[in-house]
Amino acid sequence: MTKQDNILEEWEFTAQCDSFSIVIPDGCRDLIFWAAAGKKPFWQVTSLDNAAYFVNINAGDYLKGFRLRPEVSVDIGRLLNAVNPLNTQGDITDRINEFTNLSQDVEEALESIATSPTINIAATQLGVSPRQLQRICAKTRRTPAAWLSIARARKAARAVLSGDLAQTAQDSGYADQAHMCREFNRWFGVSPLKLRTRPDILAQLNSKGYC
């Protein structure tokens, strides 16, 4: 895998009106260029969020983002220092590649967690102990259980669009429908039923991310 693969997706957005928008976790960090009317443009690197949150975006704001792969580690300070002199027309990809690193053992661990119903099964698939898997995931500053939780929630969220809620909960590995509802409220800020009526959240779920 080449350094170019450290970028999962590029995206951009221009706000047509003032909004108070929800952002749901996707298991990825984004390098974002934000240009707001009357203010100095700035760059930021998002965190690995553990819950949905809201952000104010004003009409005319322009955002350009570079979504990084979940398994990529980022030297945030040096990356921001490298891109701050540039606008979005600068050679951003080279700067990102220089100050990010993709760890193969983390990549394999996250892939296994994403396709496994439990942490123990993921560890077995990798040929490591659960404790070793935890040490690998420590490089991401997130536990295997946290990665499993977000992977399960994102896959279940897409499934509830057309499926029965109780059956989706069972198929997704939740203890019951109430358990799934609690996890949806944590990760997406809405219940499964409400999710079906939120095109803004659905659009984010259909964008590239972890699972």
C-alpha positions as a Markdown table, in Angstrom:
| # | Residue | x | y | z |
|---|---|---|---|---|
| 1 | Met | 0.0 | 0.0 | 0.0 |
| 2 | Thr | 1.4 | 3.4 | -1.0 |
| 3 | Lys | 1.4 | 6.6 | 1.0 |
| 4 | Gln | -1.2 | 8.0 | -1.5 |
| 5 | Asp | -3.7 | 5.5 | 0.1 |
| 6 | Asn | -3.5 | 7.4 | 3.4 |
| 7 | Ile | -6.3 | 9.7 | 2.0 |
| 8 | Leu | -9.6 | 7.9 | 1.9 |
| 9 | Glu | -11.7 | 10.7 | 0.3 |
| 10 | Glu | -11.7 | 14.3 | -0.6 |
| 11 | Trp | -14.8 | 16.4 | -0.1 |
| 12 | Glu | -16.0 | 20.0 | -0.3 |
| 13 | Phe | -19.0 | 21.9 | 0.9 |
| 14 | Thr | -20.4 | 25.5 | 0.4 |
| 15 | Ala | -23.1 | 26.5 | 2.8 |
| 16 | Gln | -26.2 | 28.0 | 1.1 |
| 17 | Cys | -27.7 | 29.2 | 4.4 |
| 18 | Asp | -26.9 | 29.4 | 8.1 |
| 19 | Ser | -27.2 | 26.0 | 9.8 |
| 20 | Phe | -26.7 | 24.1 | 13.0 |
| 21 | Ser | -25.5 | 20.8 | 11.6 |
| 22 | Ile | -25.0 | 17.5 | 13.2 |
| 23 | Val | -21.8 | 15.6 | 12.6 |
| 24 | Ile | -21.6 | 11.9 | 13.2 |
| 25 | Pro | -18.5 | 9.9 | 14.0 |
| 26 | Asp | -17.1 | 8.0 | 11.0 |
| 27 | Gly | -13.9 | 6.5 | 12.6 |
| 28 | Cys | -11.7 | 8.9 | 10.6 |
| 29 | Arg | -9.8 | 12.1 | 11.0 |
| 30 | Asp | -10.2 | 14.9 | 8.5 |
| 31 | Leu | -7.8 | 17.6 | 7.5 |
| 32 | Ile | -10.2 | 20.6 | 6.8 |
| 33 | Phe | -9.7 | 24.0 | 5.2 |
| 34 | Trp | -12.4 | 26.4 | 6.4 |
| 35 | Ala | -13.0 | 29.7 | 4.8 |
| 36 | Ala | -15.7 | 31.9 | 6.4 |
| 37 | Ala | -16.8 | 35.3 | 5.1 |
| 38 | Gly | -15.0 | 38.1 | 6.8 |
| 39 | Lys | -12.6 | 35.8 | 8.7 |
| 40 | Lys | -9.1 | 34.4 | 8.1 |
| 41 | Pro | -9.3 | 30.9 | 6.6 |
| 42 | Phe | -7.8 | 28.2 | 8.8 |
| 43 | Trp | -6.9 | 24.5 | 8.7 |
| 44 | Gln | -7.8 | 22.0 | 11.4 |
| 45 | Val | -7.5 | 18.2 | 12.0 |
| 46 | Thr | -10.6 | 16.6 | 13.5 |
| 47 | Ser | -10.5 | 14.2 | 16.4 |
| 48 | Leu | -11.8 | 10.6 | 16.5 |
| 49 | Asp | -15.1 | 11.4 | 18.0 |
| 50 | Asn | -17.0 | 9.1 | 20.3 |
| 51 | Ala | -20.4 | 10.7 | 19.9 |
| 52 | Ala | -22.4 | 12.9 | 17.5 |
| 53 | Tyr | -22.1 | 16.7 | 17.9 |
| 54 | Phe | -23.4 | 19.9 | 16.4 |
| 55 | Val | -21.5 | 22.6 | 14.6 |
| 56 | Asn | -22.5 | 26.1 | 13.4 |
| 57 | Ile | -22.0 | 26.8 | 9.7 |
| 58 | Asn | -22.8 | 30.2 | 8.2 |
| 59 | Ala | -24.1 | 31.0 | 4.7 |
| 60 | Gly | -21.2 | 31.3 | 2.4 |
| 61 | Asp | -18.7 | 29.2 | 4.4 |
| 62 | Tyr | -16.5 | 27.0 | 2.3 |
| 63 | Leu | -15.0 | 23.8 | 3.6 |
| 64 | Lys | -12.6 | 21.5 | 1.8 |
| 65 | Gly | -11.8 | 18.2 | 3.5 |
| 66 | Phe | -9.3 | 15.4 | 3.2 |
| 67 | Arg | -10.6 | 12.3 | 5.0 |
| 68 | Leu | -7.8 | 10.0 | 6.2 |
| 69 | Arg | -8.0 | 6.3 | 6.6 |
| 70 | Pro | -9.0 | 5.0 | 10.0 |
| 71 | Glu | -5.7 | 3.2 | 10.6 |
| 72 | Val | -3.6 | 6.3 | 9.7 |
| 73 | Ser | -1.7 | 8.1 | 12.5 |
| 74 | Val | -1.2 | 11.9 | 12.1 |
| 75 | Asp | 1.6 | 14.2 | 13.3 |
| 76 | Ile | -1.0 | 16.9 | 13.8 |
| 77 | Gly | 1.3 | 19.8 | 14.7 |
| 78 | Arg | 3.7 | 19.3 | 11.9 |
| 79 | Leu | 0.9 | 18.7 | 9.4 |
| 80 | Leu | -0.9 | 21.9 | 10.3 |
| 81 | Asn | 2.4 | 23.9 | 10.2 |
| 82 | Ala | 3.0 | 22.5 | 6.7 |
| 83 | Val | -0.4 | 23.3 | 5.2 |
| 84 | Asn | -1.1 | 26.7 | 7.0 |
| 85 | Pro | 0.7 | 28.7 | 4.3 |
| 86 | Leu | -1.4 | 27.0 | 1.6 |
| 87 | Asn | -4.9 | 27.3 | 0.3 |
| 88 | Thr | -6.7 | 24.3 | -1.1 |
| 89 | Gln | -4.9 | 24.7 | -4.4 |
| 90 | Gly | -1.5 | 24.0 | -2.8 |
| 91 | Asp | 0.2 | 20.6 | -2.9 |
| 92 | Ile | -1.9 | 19.3 | 0.0 |
| 93 | Thr | -1.6 | 15.6 | -0.8 |
| 94 | Asp | 2.2 | 15.6 | -0.5 |
| 95 | Arg | 2.0 | 17.4 | 2.8 |
| 96 | Ile | -0.5 | 14.9 | 4.1 |
| 97 | Asn | 1.6 | 12.0 | 3.0 |
| 98 | Glu | 4.7 | 13.4 | 4.7 |
| 99 | Phe | 3.1 | 13.8 | 8.1 |
| 100 | Thr | 0.8 | 10.7 | 8.2 |
| 101 | Asn | 1.7 | 7.1 | 8.6 |
| 102 | Leu | -0.2 | 3.9 | 7.9 |
| 103 | Ser | 0.5 | 1.0 | 10.2 |
| 104 | Gln | -0.1 | -2.4 | 8.6 |
| 105 | Asp | -0.8 | -4.2 | 11.9 |
| 106 | Val | -3.4 | -1.5 | 12.8 |
| 107 | Glu | -4.9 | -1.8 | 9.4 |
| 108 | Glu | -5.3 | -5.5 | 9.7 |
| 109 | Ala | -6.7 | -5.2 | 13.2 |
| 110 | Leu | -9.4 | -2.7 | 12.2 |
| 111 | Glu | -10.4 | -4.8 | 9.2 |
| 112 | Ser | -10.8 | -7.9 | 11.4 |
| 113 | Ile | -12.8 | -6.0 | 14.1 |
| 114 | Ala | -15.1 | -4.5 | 11.4 |
| 115 | Thr | -16.0 | -8.0 | 10.2 |
| 116 | Ser | -16.2 | -9.8 | 13.5 |
| 117 | Pro | -19.1 | -10.0 | 16.0 |
| 118 | Thr | -16.8 | -10.0 | 19.0 |
| 119 | Ile | -13.3 | -8.8 | 20.0 |
| 120 | Asn | -12.3 | -12.4 | 20.9 |
| 121 | Ile | -13.2 | -13.6 | 17.4 |
| 122 | Ala | -11.4 | -10.7 | 15.8 |
| 123 | Ala | -8.3 | -11.5 | 17.8 |
| 124 | Thr | -8.5 | -15.2 | 16.8 |
| 125 | Gln | -8.8 | -14.3 | 13.1 |
| 126 | Leu | -5.6 | -12.2 | 13.5 |
| 127 | Gly | -3.8 | -15.0 | 15.4 |
| 128 | Val | -3.2 | -12.8 | 18.4 |
| 129 | Ser | -4.6 | -12.6 | 22.0 |
| 130 | Pro | -7.2 | -10.1 | 22.9 |
| 131 | Arg | -4.6 | -8.3 | 25.0 |
| 132 | Gln | -2.3 | -8.1 | 22.0 |
| 133 | Leu | -5.1 | -6.7 | 19.9 |
| 134 | Gln | -5.7 | -4.1 | 22.6 |
| 135 | Arg | -2.0 | -3.1 | 22.4 |
| 136 | Ile | -2.2 | -2.8 | 18.6 |
| 137 | Cys | -5.4 | -0.6 | 18.8 |
| 138 | Ala | -3.7 | 1.6 | 21.5 |
| 139 | Lys | -1.8 | 3.2 | 18.6 |
| 140 | Thr | -5.1 | 4.7 | 17.5 |
| 141 | Arg | -5.9 | 5.9 | 21.1 |
| 142 | Arg | -9.1 | 3.9 | 20.9 |
| 143 | Thr | -9.9 | 0.5 | 22.3 |
| 144 | Pro | -10.9 | -2.6 | 20.2 |
| 145 | Ala | -14.4 | -2.3 | 21.9 |
| 146 | Ala | -14.8 | 1.3 | 20.7 |
| 147 | Trp | -13.9 | 0.3 | 17.1 |
| 148 | Leu | -16.3 | -2.6 | 17.3 |
| 149 | Ser | -19.1 | -0.3 | 18.6 |
| 150 | Ile | -18.8 | 2.3 | 15.8 |
| 151 | Ala | -18.5 | -0.4 | 13.1 |
| 152 | Arg | -21.6 | -2.2 | 14.4 |
| 153 | Ala | -23.6 | 1.1 | 14.7 |
| 154 | Arg | -22.7 | 2.3 | 11.2 |
| 155 | Lys | -23.6 | -1.0 | 9.6 |
| 156 | Ala | -26.8 | -1.3 | 11.6 |
| 157 | Ala | -27.8 | 2.3 | 10.7 |
| 158 | Arg | -27.7 | 1.5 | 7.0 |
| 159 | Ala | -29.7 | -1.7 | 7.6 |
| 160 | Val | -32.6 | 0.0 | 9.5 |
| 161 | Leu | -33.5 | 2.0 | 6.5 |
| 162 | Ser | -35.4 | -0.9 | 5.0 |
| 163 | Gly | -35.4 | -3.6 | 7.7 |
| 164 | Asp | -37.4 | -4.4 | 10.8 |
| 165 | Leu | -35.8 | -2.8 | 13.9 |
| 166 | Ala | -35.9 | -5.8 | 16.1 |
| 167 | Gln | -34.4 | -8.1 | 13.4 |
| 168 | Thr | -31.8 | -5.5 | 12.6 |
| 169 | Ala | -30.8 | -5.3 | 16.3 |
| 170 | Gln | -30.5 | -9.1 | 16.4 |
| 171 | Asp | -28.6 | -9.4 | 13.1 |
| 172 | Ser | -26.2 | -6.6 | 14.2 |
| 173 | Gly | -25.2 | -8.3 | 17.5 |
| 174 | Tyr | -27.1 | -6.0 | 19.9 |
| 175 | Ala | -28.6 | -7.5 | 23.0 |
| 176 | Asp | -32.0 | -6.2 | 22.0 |
| 177 | Gln | -33.7 | -3.3 | 20.2 |
| 178 | Ala | -33.4 | -1.1 | 23.2 |
| 179 | His | -29.6 | -1.6 | 23.2 |
| 180 | Met | -29.5 | -0.6 | 19.6 |
| 181 | Cys | -31.5 | 2.5 | 20.3 |
| 182 | Arg | -29.1 | 3.6 | 23.0 |
| 183 | Glu | -26.1 | 3.1 | 20.7 |
| 184 | Phe | -27.8 | 5.0 | 17.9 |
| 185 | Asn | -28.5 | 7.9 | 20.2 |
| 186 | Arg | -24.9 | 7.9 | 21.2 |
| 187 | Trp | -23.3 | 7.7 | 17.8 |
| 188 | Phe | -25.9 | 9.6 | 15.7 |
| 189 | Gly | -27.9 | 11.7 | 18.1 |
| 190 | Val | -31.2 | 10.2 | 17.0 |
| 191 | Ser | -33.2 | 7.0 | 17.4 |
| 192 | Pro | -33.4 | 4.4 | 14.6 |
| 193 | Leu | -36.9 | 5.6 | 13.6 |
| 194 | Lys | -35.8 | 9.2 | 13.5 |
| 195 | Leu | -32.7 | 8.3 | 11.5 |
| 196 | Arg | -35.0 | 7.3 | 8.6 |
| 197 | Thr | -36.2 | 10.9 | 8.3 |
| 198 | Arg | -32.7 | 12.5 | 8.5 |
| 199 | Pro | -31.2 | 12.9 | 5.0 |
| 200 | Asp | -28.3 | 14.9 | 6.5 |
| 201 | Ile | -27.2 | 11.9 | 8.6 |
| 202 | Leu | -27.9 | 9.4 | 5.9 |
| 203 | Ala | -25.7 | 11.3 | 3.5 |
| 204 | Gln | -22.8 | 11.0 | 6.1 |
| 205 | Leu | -23.4 | 7.3 | 6.6 |
| 206 | Asn | -23.1 | 6.8 | 2.8 |
| 207 | Ser | -19.8 | 8.7 | 2.6 |
| 208 | Lys | -16.6 | 6.9 | 3.0 |
| 209 | Gly | -15.5 | 6.0 | 6.5 |
| 210 | Tyr | -14.8 | 3.1 | 8.9 |
| 211 | Cys | -17.3 | 0.5 | 7.7 |
